[in-house]
Amino acid sequence: MCYIDSLRQLVTAEWRRMYVHQPEGLHVPPTKGVSPTASTSLFANTGSGTESSDHDLIVTAALYNANQSSFVTASGKDIKVWDRFHGCLTSHYPNVSSTDITGLCLDEFGRRLYIGSQEGQVQCRVYHTCQEIYSCNANARHTAEVTSMRYIPSRRILITAAVDGSILLHHDKDRGETALRIFCEKQEAFPDVVRLATSVSLSLFIFSSSDTLSLRDITYPKKPLSEINISNMSFPFSTNQNKPEIMSVNFLGNKPVIVLSISGGRFLAYSC
């Protein structure tokens, strides 16, 4: 899911379909969140005729490139690029990765496309042609599936997280030769790292396992500024008796505020 701020449009995905929701088509019931009541099917194979521009497998990653007015989606080992205005397929790059693609990220200009794979590989490619710029070697890659990728323009640094619990910082100038490993595999509080976010205006980033969140400064990435564990928290008015789990993490725009979505439809906000 992503939000196009300039157009005030919400883009969502379901299996092999993508939809655009207009603001006037969104209804917000009290205490129940957003319920889209009107939407436009953007990239969907309706089953009529001989349309075959959709993916054959489930879409595992999708991005909106505002600089190029296009969407990029990943399914299996393939990359596809779609025109934003017409919803048509403009480019198809098969077998970009040796294993299934699990993560995508763009630089600030939308010219470089970073790709993470199921085996922990990280690649950098030209967005328009998908030509490889570099591929990380054994010293700069994960040992398991890449789960999240974020780019920090001010430092030209790509942060990647993996299901093995590792987090790597890749600098563009190193071209995949080396990476700073700020978090080692299989830590007690972070057996896996599946959520990652960076601040728009501050040199901060956050990552989490299913129940623990860590806030770091990109200047001193190995030292946590704070850590939060939600496993023993109590949530008023909650009827869900299951152990709470962090579903997503993000910064609130350019403000020093962290927002967490918790299983059971709950949200938490913390000031940095």
Residue pairs with C-beta under 8 A, 6 or more apart in sequence:
1 10
1 11
1 12
1 13
2 10
2 11
2 62
2 63
2 64
3 9
3 10
3 11
4 10
4 11
4 64
4 66
6 66
8 22
8 23
9 20
9 21
9 22
9 23
10 20
10 21
10 26
10 36
11 18
11 19
11 20
11 21
11 42
11 64
11 71
12 18
12 19
12 21
12 36
12 39
13 19
13 59
13 62
15 58
15 59
16 44
16 45
16 54
16 55
16 58
16 59
17 41
17 43
17 44
17 45
17 54
18 41
18 42
18 43
18 44
18 59
18 62
18 71
18 73
19 36
19 39
19 40
19 41
19 42
19 44
20 39
20 40
20 42
21 36
21 38
21 39
21 40
22 38
22 39
22 40
24 38
25 36
25 37
25 38
25 39
26 34
26 35
26 36
26 37
26 38
27 34
27 35
27 36
27 37
28 34
28 35
29 35
33 265
42 82
42 87
43 53
43 54
43 71
43 73
43 82
43 87
43 89
44 54
45 51
45 52
45 53
45 54
53 80
53 88
53 89
55 73
55 75
55 76
55 78
55 80
56 75
56 76
57 75
57 76
58 75
59 73
59 74
59 75
60 74
60 75
60 76
60 100
60 101
60 102
61 73
61 74
61 101
61 102
61 103
61 104
62 71
62 72
62 73
62 74
62 104
63 71
63 72
63 73
63 104
63 105
63 106
64 70
64 71
64 84
65 71
65 72
65 106
65 110
65 127
66 110
67 109
67 110
67 111
68 110
68 127
68 128
69 83
69 84
69 85
70 81
70 82
70 83
70 84
70 90
71 81
71 82
71 84
72 79
72 80
72 81
72 82
72 104
72 113
72 127
73 79
73 80
73 82
74 80
74 101
74 104
74 115
75 101
76 100
76 101
77 94
77 95
77 96
77 97
77 98
77 99
77 100
77 101
78 92
78 93
78 94
78 95
78 96
78 101
79 91
79 92
79 93
79 96
79 101
79 113
79 115
79 130
80 89
80 91
80 92
80 93
81 89
81 90
81 91
81 92
82 88
82 89
82 90
83 89
83 90
91 130
93 130
96 115
96 123
96 125
96 130
97 115
97 117
97 121
97 123
98 117
98 119
98 121
99 117
99 118
99 119
99 121
100 117
100 118
101 115
101 116
101 117
101 118
102 116
102 117
102 118
102 145
102 146
102 147
103 114
103 115
103 116
103 117
103 146
103 147
103 148
103 149
103 160
104 113
104 114
104 115
104 116
104 149
105 113
105 114
105 116
105 149
105 150
105 151
105 158
106 112
106 113
106 114
106 127
106 151
107 114
107 151
107 153
108 151
108 153
110 127
111 126
111 127
111 128
112 124
112 125
112 126
112 127
112 133
113 124
113 125
113 126
113 127
113 130
114 122
114 123
114 124
114 125
114 149
114 151
114 158
115 122
115 123
115 124
115 125
116 122
116 146
116 147
116 149
116 160
117 123
117 145
117 146
118 145
118 146
119 144
119 145
120 141
120 142
120 143
120 144
120 145
120 146
120 162
120 164
121 135
121 136
121 141
121 142
121 146
122 135
122 136
122 140
122 141
122 142
122 146
122 149
122 158
122 160
122 168
122 170
122 176
123 132
123 134
123 135
123 136
124 132
124 133
124 134
124 135
124 158
124 172
124 175
124 176
125 131
125 132
125 133
126 133
133 175
134 175
134 176
135 176
136 170
136 176
136 179
137 176
137 177
139 177
139 178
139 179
140 168
140 170
140 174
140 176
140 177
140 178
140 179
141 168
141 179
142 160
142 162
142 164
142 166
142 168
143 162
143 164
143 166
143 185
144 162
144 163
144 164
144 166
145 162
145 163
146 160
146 161
146 162
147 161
147 162
147 163
147 192
147 193
147 194
147 195
147 196
148 160
148 161
148 193
148 194
148 195
148 196
148 207
149 158
149 159
149 160
149 161
149 196
150 158
150 159
150 196
150 197
150 198
150 205
151 157
151 158
151 159
151 198
152 158
152 159
152 198
152 203
152 205
152 218
154 203
155 171
155 203
155 218
156 171
156 172
156 173
157 169
157 170
157 171
157 172
157 218
158 169
158 170
158 171
158 172
159 167
159 168
159 169
159 170
159 196
159 198
159 205
160 167
160 168
160 170
160 196
161 167
161 193
161 194
161 195
161 196
161 207
162 192
162 193
163 192
163 193
163 194
164 185
164 186
164 192
165 183
165 184
165 185
165 186
165 187
165 190
165 191
165 192
165 193
165 209
166 181
166 183
166 184
166 185
166 193
167 181
167 182
167 183
167 193
167 196
167 207
168 179
168 180
168 181
168 182
169 179
169 180
169 182
169 218
169 221
170 176
170 179
171 179
180 221
182 216
182 221
182 222
183 190
183 193
183 207
189 209
189 212
189 227
189 229
190 207
190 209
190 212
190 214
191 209
192 209
192 210
193 207
193 208
193 209
194 208
194 209
194 210
195 207
195 208
195 246
195 248
195 249
196 205
196 206
196 207
196 208
196 249
197 205
197 206
197 207
197 249
197 250
197 251
197 258
198 204
198 205
198 206
198 251
199 205
199 251
199 254
199 256
200 251
200 253
200 254
201 254
202 251
202 254
202 256
202 272
203 217
203 218
203 219
204 215
204 216
204 217
204 218
204 225
204 251
204 256
204 272
205 215
205 216
205 218
205 221
206 213
206 214
206 215
206 216
206 249
206 251
206 258
207 213
207 214
207 216
207 249
208 214
208 246
208 249
208 260
209 246
210 245
210 246
211 229
211 230
211 231
211 243
211 244
211 245
211 246
212 227
212 228
212 229
212 230
212 231
212 246
213 227
213 228
213 229
213 230
213 246
213 249
213 258
213 260
214 224
214 226
214 227
215 224
215 225
215 226
215 227
215 258
215 272
216 222
216 223
216 224
216 225
217 223
217 225
225 272
228 270
230 244
230 246
230 260
230 262
230 268
231 243
231 244
233 244
235 244
235 262
235 264
235 266
238 264
238 266
240 263
240 264
242 263
242 264
244 262
244 263
244 264
244 266
245 262
245 263
246 260
246 261
246 262
246 263
247 261
247 262
247 263
248 260
248 261
249 258
249 259
249 260
249 261
250 258
250 259
251 257
251 258
251 259
252 258
252 259
252 269
256 271
256 272
257 269
257 270
257 271
257 272
258 269
258 270
258 271
258 272
259 267
259 268
259 269
260 267
260 268
260 269
260 270
261 267
262 268
